[in-house]
Amino acid sequence: MITLLQLGTALASDLEPGPSGTYSSAPLTGVHISELEDPTPYLLGGELLLTTGMIFARSHTEPLAYVQRLKDKGVRVLGVGLGPSLKSVPPTLTEACTSLGIELVVVPDQVPFQNVSRAFWQLAMRSSNAGLMDSLGTQTAMAQAAMRPDAVPAVVKNLAQSLGGWAAFVPRFSEGETVWPPSAEQFMPKVRRESQQLATLEAPSTATFELLNQPVVLYPVLVNTQVYGVLSLGPGRRLTPADRQVITTVCVLLAMRAKQREQLTESTSVLGSAVAKLAVRGQLEAARLLAEDSGLPDLPSSIRLLALRGQGAIPVAFAAESVRGLTGDEPYDLVPALMATPFIFEQDDLLIALLDAAQLKPLSQRPFDDLEDTEFQAMGLGQLTQSKTPETAAVLSTSVNGTQLPSVIHALRASVSRAPLGTLTHLGSSDESKAATWVKLLHEYSRADLVSTVTSYLRHRGTWEEAARELGLHRNTLRYRMQLVRSLIGVDVDDPDVSAHLWLALRHAEALKGN
């Protein structure tokens, strides 16, 4: 783990110690940037938190309470960037950090926070690479290949060449099947079937089968006792003890690369989830800043919100698998967009994803249910990904920009709660459909009669006195209820376009109730 001392040494003049004049060896789990008065909902603990101190310069934020929140969350170090907001660290903040045991560091004026983030991740990568080499205890060509960006293809190629035959790696769930040499692709339909059978065993071990009268050896690659993928070898000769040692080394390398990818995916997932939550809550600028500082892609200019509901909670890692085979009047292949987006989060028992509208295309081919099993094998999906009755309901919104996300999320949640499992439905794009959803949300609110409140408010064209008199309420009570309505349905009731369609939807619902 990277320590503050290592980070401070690497940054040199780009970071300065606090009052103590030295850096401690406090371990750091990451670097986070926030100007929120309470950033702790977006922290995991152990981070170096960077802030320009804007909250202390522009508001009455109490430093002691702020630092106490950080300590309760497990934050070890607070970094203050000097500049337009603060010319020096406020003494009250220094005293609060000292009394609560939070280490204070200073980022000098004109030094970008990204310098600190970049230095941390460079140290982390260097530490990870060194740990990998130490654990293997050798500087072999296999280990060197594993350090390359194209690690898996490089390792498979080197292994095939060292054995004088062919090699293939078939991941169990993710993309990235690798074969060397390319001519061995002809063997892959049989290899995939055998690999999938091995991966589903409770206690997988090395297996052998014959292909063109030659033995093919399968080695399961395990990550935390789970099969991550299967390494297949056609050596064309009897394996020696030295060969088996090389193969074992390769399996370890593949497992470690998989673990690194898993950890990176988890980190990206946490950051992407925080960005998505900020965006759907209307804090678009904060979401964009967090994405930029975290090295994530920017939010798409045109977004389609996707809500997923299963019989139980759907893990984020299985979002793409859960939507295969969904049916509907307008089916889409959601898998590529779901695998590409980092902006996905869990909310209650739902998954909410922000998808790039440009990556979504209606399906022009047959749905998966109509494909033969041999076609699945040829596609590299296999029986593991084929599902005759998906246990997921999905609702997809129309294309919206970032500012419109808060007004869509409520209707999306309401729609997916009613959607039948195994289907993909589309959130109504018409104003009438949206208004019907608003009315339903008002009816479902049980703590106050919001339907009558809105009806009277619209009938009197927003006149507080007349609407309050008709309802028998105080004007302040009516104002509070209307604020609640805006928060609940996510739109401005005073907008003429909104009020017109909402009024007609209320009248329609009243007529249906009367019948």
C-alpha positions, -999 to 999 in steps of 0.1 A, spaced: 0 0 0 12 35 -8 21 57 22 19 95 26 57 96 30 61 79 -4 36 102 -21 52 133 -5 87 122 -16 75 115 -52 57 149 -55 86 169 -40 77 206 -42 41 198 -55 31 188 -19 41 202 15 38 187 49 15 204 75 25 219 109 47 189 119 70 196 89 73 159 80 52 132 64 40 102 84 39 66 70 1 66 70 -11 42 44 -34 57 16 -61 38 -2 -66 65 -29 -69 102 -36 -103 119 -37 -112 155 -45 -144 172 -31 -157 206 -23 -187 192 -5 -194 201 31 -199 164 37 -180 143 12 -182 112 33 -210 95 13 -186 92 -16 -156 80 4 -145 45 14 -120 54 41 -83 57 41 -81 83 13 -61 115 10 -90 140 6 -81 171 -14 -101 204 -12 -95 240 -22 -111 251 10 -139 268 -8 -164 256 18 -144 274 46 -140 306 26 -176 310 14 -197 296 42 -198 291 79 -187 255 78 -173 245 112 -138 230 107 -141 208 138 -174 192 127 -160 188 91 -128 171 103 -148 149 127 -169 136 98 -137 127 80 -123 109 110 -155 89 115 -153 78 79 -116 67 83 -100 94 63 -63 97 73 -50 128 55 -66 161 45 -49 181 17 -57 218 13 -50 235 -20 -40 271 -18 -53 295 -44 -83 318 -50 -102 304 -21 -75 302 6 -41 319 7 -32 299 38 -46 271 59 -71 285 84 -58 282 120 -91 267 131 -88 239 105 -52 232 116 -63 230 152 -92 207 143 -69 183 124 -43 183 152 -69 176 179 -86 148 160 -54 132 146 -60 139 110 -28 147 91 -28 179 72 -8 186 40 -7 215 16 -9 217 -22 9 249 -32 -9 275 -54 -9 267 -91 -3 230 -85 -31 210 -102 -47 184 -79 -43 160 -109 -6 160 -102 -13 144 -68 -37 118 -82 -14 109 -111 16 105 -87 -4 82 -64 -16 59 -92 19 58 -107 33 47 -73 4 22 -70 11 7 -104 48 5 -97 41 -12 -63 17 -37 -80 42 -46 -107 70 -51 -81 48 -73 -60 39 -94 -90 76 -99 -99 86 -107 -63 58 -133 -59 69 -151 -90 106 -149 -80 118 -149 -116 124 -125 -145 112 -149 -172 98 -140 -205 64 -150 -193 65 -125 -164 77 -98 -188 49 -106 -212 24 -104 -183 35 -68 -177 26 -56 -212 -7 -39 -220 -17 -69 -241 -7 -92 -213 -30 -122 -220 -24 -124 -257 14 -120 -251 15 -148 -225 -6 -172 -246 16 -165 -276 48 -170 -256 35 -202 -241 24 -217 -275 58 -209 -289 77 -223 -260 57 -256 -263 59 -258 -300 22 -261 -304 -10 -240 -299 -26 -224 -269 -59 -207 -261 -74 -189 -231 -112 -189 -228 -126 -165 -201 -157 -179 -184 -178 -147 -185 -160 -117 -199 -148 -110 -234 -113 -115 -245 -108 -150 -259 -72 -155 -271 -58 -181 -295 -23 -186 -308 -15 -192 -336 -45 -179 -355 -47 -212 -374 -58 -229 -342 -91 -210 -344 -105 -241 -362 -102 -260 -329 -122 -235 -308 -158 -248 -311 -147 -280 -294 -124 -262 -270 -152 -238 -259 -176 -267 -251 -150 -286 -231 -139 -254 -213 -174 -246 -203 -180 -280 -189 -148 -279 -169 -157 -244 -155 -191 -256 -142 -176 -284 -121 -177 -279 -83 -140 -290 -79 -124 -283 -113 -90 -298 -120 -67 -304 -150 -86 -324 -178 -76 -339 -211 -96 -347 -243 -86 -357 -278 -88 -336 -309 -77 -350 -343 -61 -379 -324 -39 -354 -304 -43 -347 -266 -55 -313 -256 -49 -304 -219 -72 -280 -200 -60 -260 -170 -86 -241 -149 -74 -206 -139 -88 -198 -104 -94 -165 -88 -106 -168 -52 -115 -205 -57 -138 -194 -87 -130 -204 -122 -120 -172 -141 -112 -190 -173 -96 -221 -189 -62 -224 -205 -62 -250 -233 -30 -264 -248 -22 -286 -278 15 -292 -274 18 -318 -300 43 -337 -278 46 -352 -243 49 -325 -216 81 -325 -195 82 -314 -158 98 -282 -170 69 -276 -194 44 -282 -165 63 -257 -144 60 -231 -171 23 -238 -175 18 -234 -138 35 -201 -139 13 -190 -168 -18 -200 -148 -6 -179 -119 1 -150 -141 -33 -151 -157 -50 -154 -123 -30 -124 -110 -39 -103 -141 -75 -113 -136 -73 -102 -99 -57 -69 -109 -85 -64 -135 -111 -73 -109 -97 -47 -84 -95 -21 -111 -131 -29 -121 -142 -26 -85 -125 8 -81 -139 20 -114 -173 7 -104 -173 27 -71 -162 59 -88 -186 54 -117 -215 47 -93 -207 80 -74 -207 99 -107 -240 84 -118 -257 92 -84 -246 128 -86 -259 131 -122 -294 117 -115 -297 140 -84 -291 170 -106 -255 177 -95 -242 175 -131 -212 197 -128 -200 178 -97 -205 145 -116 -184 158 -145 -156 170 -122 -155 137 -103 -154 117 -136 -125 139 -149 -105 137 -116 -111 99 -114 -99 92 -150 -134 81 -161 -149 91 -194 -171 122 -195 -208 117 -193 -223 112 -228 -240 142 -243 -270 120 -251 -280 96 -224 -306 68 -221 -314 57 -186 -318 19 -181 -335 4 -150 -332 -33 -142 -352 -53 -118 -348 -90 -110 -364 -115 -87 -336 -105 -63 -308 -80 -63 -287 -80 -95 -250 -75 -88 -235 -48 -110 -209 -73 -124 -238 -94 -138 -258 -65 -153 -248 -74 -189 -255 -111 -185 -289 -103 -169 -303 -86 -201 -295 -113 -226 -326 -126 -244 -350 -99 -232 -381 -96 -255 -402 -66 -263 -419 -47 -291 -387 -28 -298 -358 -51 -287 -323 -37 -282 -289 -53 -277 -281 -37 -243 -250 -58 -236 -223 -37 -254 -236 -4 -239 -238 -20 -204 -203 -34 -206 -190 -1 -218 -205 22 -192 -189 27 -158 -220 48 -147 -242 22 -130 -254 19 -94 -277 0 -72 -308 17 -57 -329 -4 -35 -333 -37 -55 -329 -20 -88 -299 -13 -110 -298 21 -127 -274 26 -156 -265 57 -177 -260 45 -213 -245 63 -242 -274 66 -266 -250 64 -296 -241 28 -286 -277 16 -285 -291 1 -317 -324 -18 -322 -318 -55 -328 -320 -64 -365 -311 -100 -361 -330 -128 -345 -332 -128 -307 -310 -153 -289 -339 -176 -281 -341 -184 -319 -305 -193 -323 -293 -229 -323 -269 -240 -296 -241 -244 -323 -246 -208 -332 -241 -198 -296 -209 -218 -295 -196 -201 -327 -204 -167 -311 -183 -176 -280 -212 -173 -257 -220 -210 -250 -247 -225 -229 -237 -205 -198 -250 -173 -214 -281 -186 -231 -313 -181 -211 -347 -191 -223 -366 -172 -196 -346 -142 -184 -354 -133 -148 -349 -95 -154 -373 -67 -163 -358 -37 -180 -371 -2 -189 -352 21 -212 -358 58 -214 -357 80 -245 -325 100 -252 -321 129 -227 -293 153 -218 -277 154 -184 -299 182 -171 -330 161 -177 -319 130 -157 -336 140 -124 -370 144 -142 -368 109 -158 -355 88 -129 -388 88 -109 -409 77 -139 -383 51 -148 -384 36 -113 -422 35 -113 -423 19 -147 -397 -9 -140 -416 -18 -108 -446 -28 -130 -427 -43 -160 -430 -81 -164 -398 -101 -160 -382 -112 -192 -391 -80 -211 -376 -48 -223 -401 -19 -223 -396 17 -232 -404 46 -210 -432 66 -228 -417 95 -246 -450 114 -251 -461 142 -228 -493 123 -221 -474 92 -209 -452 113 -187 -482 131 -172 -499 98 -165 -468 87 -146 -468 119 -126 -504 114 -116 -497 78 -105 -468 91 -83 -492 116 -67 -518 90 -61 -492 66 -45 -481 93 -20 -500 84 12 -490 111 37 -510 139 21 -536 143 -6 -513 156 -33 -538 149 -61 -564 173 -47 -536 198 -39 -523 199 -74 -558 199 -89 -568 229 -69 -535 247 -76 -539 242 -113 -576 251 -113 -568 284 -97 -538 289 -121 -512 290 -93 -530 316 -71 -519 306 -36 -547 324 -17 -576 309 -37 -562 274 -38 -554 274 -1 -590 286 7 -605 259 -14 -584 232 2 -589 246 37 -551 249 42 -528 277 53 -508 291 24 -475 279 39 -489 244 41 -499 246 4 -464 260 -5 -448 231 14 -470 205 -4 -462 220 -38 -425 218 -31 -431 182 -22 -449 177 -55 -420 192 -75 -395 169 -57 -417 138 -62 -424 141 -99 -392 159 -108 -407 188 -129 -418 224 -124 -456 224 -122 -456 261 -131 -441 253 -165 -471 258 -189 -461 228 -210 -461 207 -178 -492 221 -162 -513 217 -194 -506 179 -197 -507 174 -160 -542 190 -158 -555 168 -186 -540 137 -169 -556 146 -136 -590 151 -153 -587 118 -171 -578 100 -139 -608 116 -122 -631 105 -150 -618 69 -148 -624 69 -111 -659 81 -115 -667 53 -139 
